[in-house]
């Protein structure tokens, strides 16, 4: 089978497409023939030595890719809930080498759920990491509830466009920042208030929100403090917000670091089936074009998800 590996942290040239044996699922694992694998910024950041790289011990060869969707080809011992032929998706082996950039992967059965029937494999591949990140940031950390107001930065991005839909489903008033070309896209997802960050300073328009969900970081994060109401929350997936600044303003701050949670992923899959969430696939690449896919992700400012088509 084809798989992508790196043998050192580096740029695009470190990504090697190789032929390796198809893995055999161990106890508690399933063998998945991967139809789609999505690209997340943490993928290429880890490949250059950032992302989760500092958390890895003896990482090489490193097998990138955590988001997958595909068909179960074989089932290891002690797996009762899944069977050969099931279509599944999940965030696998986080934060170790997931191995999703491949034609096959052996993954823990507890990392996957049945793929929503309403989604293609390419759409389902784009769901797990971004949806779990948004869910955990908005609900577990910020405790967003119906009737509250949330400001979402980078609202058209991978995590952002799912966060918009989850917040709307929860009953919040949703404000989002993005470029003008994404206004119609975001309004169709349920966004209540759109702010073109190239035309207006959001801090002049947004005041007393309960939650800022920051997908931009840097200067945008610093300018967001003034918009959070007393006792509110700034939750960021891009850079760790200052606890000192939060305390000085009487608000809370938290860095969102995603973790695998099969129960939450199942709840998210149920929302997809019910029509509350959809994944926008902004670009697709064959597995052999992994360098092009990473290069596009590194440029930023994309809409939705970038997905690899790993097999037919």
N, C-alpha and C positions, 0 to 999 in steps of 0.2 A: 504494500500500500504506500501511498504518498503521505509524507508528513513534513512539517516545518520544524526545524530545530535551530537553536543558536548555541555556539560553543564559547562565546565571549560576549560581554556587553558591548554594544556598539550601534552603529547606524544601520541603514537599510541593507548594506552589504553583508551584515552579520546573519541575515535570514537565509537559511539553507533548505532547499527542497530536496528531500532524500527518500529513498526507497527503504522500507523497514518491514519486518514481518508483522502481520496482523496480530494484535495482542489477544491473549486468552483471558477471559474474565475470571478473576479470583472470587473467593467466597464473598458474598455481599455485593458483587459487581454485575453489571450488564455490559455486553459488547454492543456498541451503537455504530451503525453505518451512518456517517454524518452527511446530511444533505446540505445543511447550512451552518456556518459559524460566524458570529459577528465580531467586528473589531470594536474595541473600546479603548479610549485613551490610555487606560492603565496598561494595556497590552504593550504598546510601543514604548511607553515610559519605562516599563520593567525591562524591555529588551535593551534599552540604552543605559540601564543601571539605576533607574529611579523607580517610581511606582512601588511595587512590593518587593523589589530586588533586595533591599536591606534585610528583609525578613527571611530570605532563603538561605539555607545552609547547603554547601556543595551543590550549587544549582545546575551545573553543566553535565550533560547537554540539557538545555532548558527547552521545554515544549510549550510554546505559547498557545493562548486561546482558551477562554473559560466558558463562553456562551456557545451552546450547540443545540441543534435540533436534528433528529434523524429517526431511524427505525432500529429497534432491538433485533440483533442477529443471533445472539446467544445469551444465556442466563447462567450465572455462576450459582454455586451452592448457597443455600440460605437466603434466597430471594423469592418471596411469596407473592408480592403485590404486582409484579410485572412479568410479562411473558414475551416470547419471541413473536415478532410482528407488531408489537405495540409501537406507536409513534410517540416519541417523548421529546421534551426539551428541558434544559436545565443549565445551571452554573456549576461546572464540575471542578472538583478538587481545589477550590479556592482556599488559600492563596498560593498553593503550590503550583507546579507546572501542570496546567490543565490538559494540554494535548489536543485542544479543539481544532487547531489548524491541521486537519488530517482527514483521511477518508474513513478511518475507523478510530474509535477510542473505547477503552475499557474504563468505566466510571462507576463510582458508588451508586447503587440504586436509590439511596436516600438523597442524592443530589438532583434527581430529575422527577418530573411529573408528566402525566399524559398530555401531549400537545393539544391545545384547543383546536377543535375540528374546524373552527372558522378561520384559522390562520394557515397560511402556507408554511413550509419549513423555513423559508428565508425570513419570513416575518417572525416566526416563533424563535428563531435563532437570535433575533434582536431584542427579545423580551427580558430574559432573566436578570442579568446584572443591572440594567438600568431601572427595571421595575422594582427590584429589591432595594436598590439604593434610594429611589424616590419614596417607597413605602416606609422604609426604616427611618429616613430623614424626616419625612412629614409627620408620620404617625407615632413611631416609637420614641423619637427624640423630641420633636417639636410639639407633639400631641395636638396637632391641628384638628379642630372640630368644626361642626356645622355652625355657620353664622360668623366665623372669623374671617379675617382678611390675610392673604398671603401674597407676597411679592416674589416672583420666580425669575431669577436672572438666567440668561442663556436659555430662554424658554423653548426655543425651536430645536435645541440639541437633543442628543440621545436621551439623557436623563430628564432634561427639561420638558420635552413634549409628553413624556409619561407623567411627570409630576403635575403638569397642568391638568391632565385628565383625572388623576387620582384626587387632586384637591377639589376639582369640580364635583366629582362623585361624592366626596365627603360633605359637600354642601357649603364650601367656603367661597368667598368672593376672590377671584383669581386675577392678579395683575401680573403681566409679563413683559420683560424687556427682550427685544430682538431687533434685527434690521428690518427695514420697511418691506422687503420682499417677502417676509414671513408673516405679515399681518393676517392675510386671508387664511393661510394655513392654520394659524393659532386660533383664530376666531372660530374656525370650523371644528376645532377640538374643544371649544367651550370657554375660551379665554374671555373674561369680562372686560378688562381694561388693557389695551395694547399701548406700549411705549416704544417708539423708535429711538434707540439709544444714540443714533447719529444725528437726530434732529432736536431732541429734548434731553435735559438733565433730569433723570428720574427723581433725584432727591428734591427737586423743586415741585414735584407733582405728588409724591407718595409720602404720606404721614400716618403715623399711628397704626401701622399694620401689626398684626399679632405675630406673624412669622415672615422672615426673609429666608428664602431657600436659594442659596448662592451657588450658581454653577459657573461663575466667571472668575472670582478671586481678585487679587491685586487691588488696584485702585477702586474697582467697583465695590469690593467688599468694604473698603474703608469708608466710602461714601454712603454705605447702606445704614450705618449706625443711626443716623438722624431720623430714619424713617420707622424705626422699631419703637413701639409703645413701651412704656414702663412695664416690666415684667414679661415682655415678649421675648422672642427667640430669634437669633441669627444662626442658622444651621448651614454649614458650607461643605461642599464636596471638593472645593478647590482652595487649599491652604487652610491652616488652622487659625480661626479667629482669635483675637487677643482676649484672654480672660480679664486682663486689666482694664481694657477699654469697655468691655461689657459691664464689669462691676461699676465703673465710673458713671455709666449711663443708666444703671439700674435695670439692665436687661440680661438675658442669658445667652451663652454662646456655646456652640458644639461643632466639632468636626465630624462629618459623617463618613464612617468606614464600613463598607458593606460586609455582611456575612451571609453564609448559606443558611436558608431556612425553608425547608420543604413545605411546611404548613402555610407560610406566607405566600410562597410561590403558587401553591394550589389555590389560595384565595384570589390571587391575581389572575390565574388562569380562568377561574370562574367568572371574574369580572369581564375578561375578554369574551367568553362565551355569551355573557349577558349583553354584550354590545357597549360596555362602558369604556373600554380601552382598546385602542388599535395602535399597532407599531407602524411607523412610516419608514420604509426602506429607501434611503436616499441614493444609494449606489451599491452595485454588486460587482464582484470580481471573481474570476475562477481562482482556484487555489494557487495555481502557478503564477498568478499576478499579485502575490502577497506583498511584494515590495511597493507596488503601485497603491495598494489598499492602505498600507501604513503611511505612505507619503501623503495621501489625501487626508487621512485622519489627523496627521500632524499639522496640516494647514489650518484646522479649526474652522469655525463658523459654518459647519455643515448643517443640513436639515435632517433630523432623524438619524437612522443607523446606516453604517456601512457593513455589508454582509458578504462573506465568501461563499461561493457555491462549490462545495467540496466533492459531491458526487451526484449522479442523476437519480 
